[in-house]
Amino acid sequence: MKGLSVSSSMLLLVVVVLTVAAAKVLPVAEAVTCSATELSPCLGAITSNQAPSSQCCSKLREQRPCLCGYIRDPNLRPYVTSPGALRVSTLCRVPIPNCG
């Protein structure tokens, strides 16, 4: 670290320590593959009055980052915004995002 003052060296050390600590504490976001077929476990609950399964709710939570894309797709919008889908999202406690 030739050429760095003591205060610059200490600042660099603090930044490195904080970066390492943050890497251990902060979760890394996993990439989600957006595929409406991943929501197939919810089909029965959406189209009938069945309660959603735990697998349905898990998939719905997993696909939540994709919901705006599904809502913007004219082919998927009627399904994602249907009364059945809204009921399932409420029961699974996965709010449908406001995609504005």
N, C-alpha and C positions, 0 to 999 in steps of 0.2 A: 504494500500500500504506500509505496514511495510517492511523495508529493502531496499526500493528504494530511491535513492538519489533524490534531488530536480530536477536535470537536467533530470534524467530518467523518473521521473513523468511527467515533462513538455513534453518530447518527446512522451511518451505514450498518453498524452492528445492530442497533435497535430495529431498523427496518427489516433486516434479515430475520431477527428473532420473531418479530411480529408476523412476518410472512409465514414462517414455519408454524407458528402457533395457530394462525388463522387457517392454514391448510389442514390442521388436525381437527379443528373445531367445526368449521363450516362444511356442510354437506355439499357434495358435488352433484349438480343437477344431471340426471340421466336423460339422454335423448329419448323422446317418445316417437315411435313410428305411428304416424296418423293413418289409420285404416279403419273405416267405419265397420268393417267386418269384425273387428275386435269387440264390438258391442253386441255381437250375436247372442251372448248369454242373456241379454236384456229383452230380446224380441218378444218372448211370451209375456213378460210383465208389461211391456209397452202396448202390445196389441190386445191384451185382455185385462182382467182385474186381478191378476196374480200378484203376489208380493214379489219384489225383486230378490233374487238369490244373492248370497254373499259374493259369488263370483261376478254377478252382474254389477254390483256396487263397486267391487274392486276394479273391474275393467272401466267403469264409468269414471272413477277417480283417476285412473291411469290415462284415460283419453281426454280428460278435462282440458289440457292445453290445446287440443285439436277441435274443440266444440265450435269455436267461432268459424273455423274453416268449413265445418260441416253445415253450419247455419247459413253461410254465404253461398254454399253450393245449392243451386236451385233444385237439383235432384234429391238432395238429402234434407233440405230445410223442412219440408212437410213432416218428416219423421222425427227430426230432432226437436221441433217446436210443437209437436202434437200434444194434446192433453195427457195422453198416456206417458209420453217421455217426460213431461213436466212433473207428473205424479211420481214417476220412478226417481227422477233426480231429487225430488223432495224427500222421498222415503230413504234414499241413499245418502242424504245430506251432502249432495254435490250440486251446488247452485249452478244454474245455466248462466254463463257470463253475459253481460251486456256488451254486445259486439259493435254497437254504434256505428 
